[in-house]
Amino acid sequence: MRDFPIVEIGIREVATYSEFADFAYRHIDRRGGQGAQQAFFFIHSFLAHCSTVARLLWSPELAAHARGRTIAQTLELPGNYHIDDDSVREMLEHYDRRLARGLAARGEVGKVLDFTLGDRDAFEEEFSVFLRHYDSSVDTLTLMEEELNLQRLWTEIDDIGARAKRWLEENAVLAERPAFPSIPPLPGGEG
C-alpha cells in the first residue's frame, strides 16, 4: 500500500479554489446594476477563495508531507506575488484583526461608509471611514482604509491555478479530478 498523496490533494485543492476564485471574480457586478450587496457578495467570495489558496500554498502542515517544501515552492511561484505579501495575507486571512485595530486607531469616527461603489472621492467626508468600498474603474477594494487591487490578485490566482493544473497533468497519481462544472453567467455579471 502506498502513502496517501497529501501534496497532490493539496495541489488539487489549490486548482479547485483558484477556479472558484476565478468564477467569483468574473461575476462581480462592476456596474452595480444588481445592487451593491451583490457586487460585494462576489468580491467577498473571491477574497475568501483567494485566502484559502494562500493558506494552502504556505501551509506548514502540508509542507511537512513534502520534505519541508510548501506547495508554493513545489509550484515554483515567483517571489514577487502580491498574495504572498504579509499585509495582503493579513487582510485576507485576519479581517477581524484589521477591523478591530483599524477602528480603534481611528479614534473619532463621524460616519461609517459601507457598501459604496464608484469613485471614492465622491463619498469622502471628514472623520468618515470606509468599511467596504469598491471602485470598478481601478478594480480596487478598500477595506478599513487599506486598498487591494483585485485585478492584480486575480491575475496571480489565475497563474497559480494554471501552475497547479500543469503540475497535476505531469505528476498526478490519483484518478483525474472531475472538471469544474460550466456555470452560465449570472444576470448583470460579466462572466
C-alpha positions as a printed NumPy array, in Angstrom:
array([[  0.   ,   0.   ,   0.   ],
       [  1.453,   3.388,  -0.991],
       [  1.408,   6.593,   1.038],
       [ -1.621,   8.785,   0.571],
       [ -0.603,  11.617,  -1.801],
       [ -1.249,  14.529,   0.559],
       [  0.708,  17.016,  -1.549],
       [ -1.236,  16.035,  -4.658],
       [ -4.526,  16.533,  -2.828],
       [ -3.282,  19.935,  -1.604],
       [ -2.379,  20.956,  -5.149],
       [ -5.761,  19.725,  -6.399],
       [ -7.369,  21.955,  -3.772],
       [ -5.253,  24.906,  -4.954],
       [ -6.519,  24.285,  -8.502],
       [-10.114,  23.953,  -7.305],
       [-10.139,  27.081,  -5.137],
       [ -8.377,  29.02 ,  -7.903],
       [-11.277,  28.068, -10.186],
       [-13.795,  29.133,  -7.53 ],
       [-11.969,  32.466,  -7.153],
       [-11.948,  32.948, -10.921],
       [-15.695,  32.286, -11.107],
       [-16.417,  34.776,  -8.322],
       [-14.137,  37.44 ,  -9.83 ],
       [-15.743,  37.14 , -13.255],
       [-19.196,  37.607, -11.712],
       [-18.52 ,  40.809,  -9.79 ],
       [-21.154,  43.28 , -10.951],
       [-18.817,  46.143, -11.78 ],
       [-21.653,  48.433, -12.831],
       [-23.64 ,  47.9  ,  -9.638],
       [-26.771,  47.247, -11.667],
       [-27.775,  44.358,  -9.4  ],
       [-27.102,  46.398,  -6.263],
       [-24.049,  46.923,  -4.126],
       [-24.723,  43.873,  -1.972],
       [-24.481,  41.523,  -4.96 ],
       [-21.202,  43.122,  -6.047],
       [-19.79 ,  42.736,  -2.54 ],
       [-21.1  ,  39.175,  -2.287],
       [-18.914,  38.143,  -5.233],
       [-15.996,  40.287,  -4.045],
       [-16.153,  38.574,  -0.653],
       [-16.438,  35.171,  -2.31 ],
       [-13.4  ,  35.971,  -4.47 ],
       [-11.363,  37.049,  -1.429],
       [-12.45 ,  34.024,   0.628],
       [-11.279,  31.658,  -2.116],
       [ -8.024,  33.628,  -2.506],
       [ -7.489,  33.286,   1.229],
       [ -7.949,  29.516,   1.018],
       [ -5.441,  29.346,  -1.839],
       [ -2.94 ,  31.394,   0.21 ],
       [ -3.336,  29.133,   3.251],
       [ -2.813,  26.036,   1.11 ],
       [  0.227,  27.478,  -0.662],
       [  2.168,  28.243,   2.515],
       [  0.751,  25.567,   4.831],
       [  3.379,  24.166,   7.202],
       [  1.145,  21.13 ,   7.752],
       [  1.171,  20.264,   4.047],
       [  4.886,  21.096,   3.771],
       [  5.578,  18.527,   6.485],
       [  4.429,  15.872,   3.986],
       [  6.656,  17.2  ,   1.204],
       [ 10.104,  17.15 ,   2.781],
       [  9.554,  20.676,   4.109],
       [  8.636,  22.2  ,   0.739],
       [  5.493,  24.308,   0.644],
       [  3.044,  23.969,  -2.227],
       [  4.178,  27.447,  -3.325],
       [  7.724,  26.092,  -3.638],
       [  6.526,  22.938,  -5.379],
       [  4.635,  25.05 ,  -7.94 ],
       [  7.686,  27.335,  -8.253],
       [  5.778,  30.55 ,  -7.655],
       [  7.688,  33.773,  -8.231],
       [  8.716,  35.553,  -5.051],
       [  7.046,  38.828,  -6.011],
       [  3.43 ,  37.706,  -5.773],
       [  1.103,  40.139,  -4.026],
       [ -0.767,  37.228,  -2.422],
       [  2.456,  36.326,  -0.568],
       [  2.812,  39.838,   0.866],
       [  2.247,  39.706,   4.629],
       [ -0.137,  42.674,   4.62 ],
       [ -2.264,  41.161,   1.832],
       [ -2.373,  37.773,   3.534],
       [ -3.253,  39.503,   6.807],
       [ -6.069,  41.346,   5.033],
       [ -7.381,  38.111,   3.504],
       [ -6.965,  35.836,   6.496],
       [ -7.443,  38.106,   9.525],
       [-10.085,  40.661,   8.667],
       [-11.247,  40.571,  12.285],
       [ -7.883,  41.903,  13.496],
       [ -7.799,  44.59 ,  10.816],
       [-11.312,  45.692,  11.718],
       [-10.612,  45.953,  15.45 ],
       [ -7.24 ,  47.683,  15.017],
       [ -8.478,  49.982,  12.258],
       [-11.476,  51.245,  14.187],
       [ -9.526,  51.592,  17.445],
       [ -6.782,  53.574,  15.68 ],
       [ -9.297,  55.937,  14.063],
       [-10.411,  57.422,  17.34 ],
       [-13.252,  59.678,  16.271],
       [-15.462,  58.288,  13.519],
       [-18.161,  60.548,  12.176],
       [-19.634,  58.279,   9.536],
       [-19.071,  54.666,   8.56 ],
       [-19.268,  54.269,   4.791],
       [-20.206,  50.759,   3.751],
       [-21.193,  49.025,   0.512],
       [-20.175,  52.053,  -1.556],
       [-19.391,  51.73 ,  -5.255],
       [-17.617,  54.186,  -7.544],
       [-15.1  ,  56.98 ,  -7.15 ],
       [-14.018,  57.125,  -3.528],
       [-13.718,  60.908,  -3.54 ],
       [-17.458,  61.202,  -4.154],
       [-18.117,  59.709,  -0.701],
       [-15.28 ,  61.192,   1.37 ],
       [-16.356,  63.144,   4.455],
       [-14.469,  64.404,   7.484],
       [-13.943,  61.639,  10.067],
       [-15.501,  59.073,   7.729],
       [-14.152,  55.571,   7.468],
       [-14.653,  53.18 ,   4.572],
       [-15.627,  49.803,   5.917],
       [-16.105,  48.425,   2.381],
       [-15.72 ,  50.333,  -0.879],
       [-15.205,  49.153,  -4.462],
       [-14.066,  51.335,  -7.333],
       [-14.502,  49.371, -10.549],
       [-12.66 ,  51.98 , -12.641],
       [ -9.398,  50.872, -10.995],
       [-10.655,  47.457,  -9.77 ],
       [ -9.723,  48.372,  -6.205],
       [-11.368,  47.3  ,  -2.978],
       [-10.937,  49.438,   0.123],
       [-11.335,  47.706,   3.473],
       [-10.786,  49.859,   6.526],
       [ -8.801,  52.435,   4.51 ],
       [ -6.493,  49.78 ,   3.023],
       [ -6.634,  49.212,  -0.69 ],
       [ -6.351,  45.928,  -2.556],
       [ -6.157,  45.733,  -6.34 ],
       [ -8.45 ,  42.849,  -7.297],
       [ -7.162,  42.668, -10.892],
       [ -3.619,  42.02 ,  -9.696],
       [ -4.794,  39.394,  -7.211],
       [ -6.956,  37.696,  -9.865],
       [ -4.02 ,  37.617, -12.312],
       [ -1.915,  35.874,  -9.678],
       [ -4.673,  33.412,  -8.766],
       [ -5.14 ,  32.637, -12.464],
       [ -1.425,  31.861, -12.803],
       [ -1.393,  29.809,  -9.595],
       [ -4.349,  27.754, -10.837],
       [ -2.627,  27.167, -14.187],
       [  0.584,  26.061, -12.426],
       [ -1.407,  23.698, -10.193],
       [ -3.209,  22.159, -13.185],
       [  0.072,  21.785, -15.074],
       [  1.683,  20.091, -12.046],
       [ -1.272,  17.709, -11.79 ],
       [ -1.06 ,  16.846, -15.508],
       [  2.625,  15.999, -15.11 ],
       [  2.674,  14.371, -11.649],
       [ -0.773,  13.203, -10.522],
       [ -1.107,   9.573,  -9.479],
       [ -4.757,   9.686,  -8.449],
       [ -7.627,   9.372, -10.887],
       [ -8.349,  12.535, -12.827],
       [-10.23 ,  15.243, -10.971],
       [-13.659,  15.98 , -12.409],
       [-13.796,  19.186, -14.433],
       [-15.204,  22.282, -12.798],
       [-18.822,  22.465, -13.964],
       [-19.627,  25.114, -16.533],
       [-21.966,  27.621, -14.919],
       [-23.715,  30.151, -17.152],
       [-23.085,  33.842, -16.44 ],
       [-25.421,  35.434, -13.947],
       [-27.68 ,  38.289, -14.995],
       [-25.734,  41.55 , -14.691],
       [-22.386,  39.769, -14.279],
       [-19.531,  39.998, -16.708],
       [-18.969,  36.183, -16.764]])
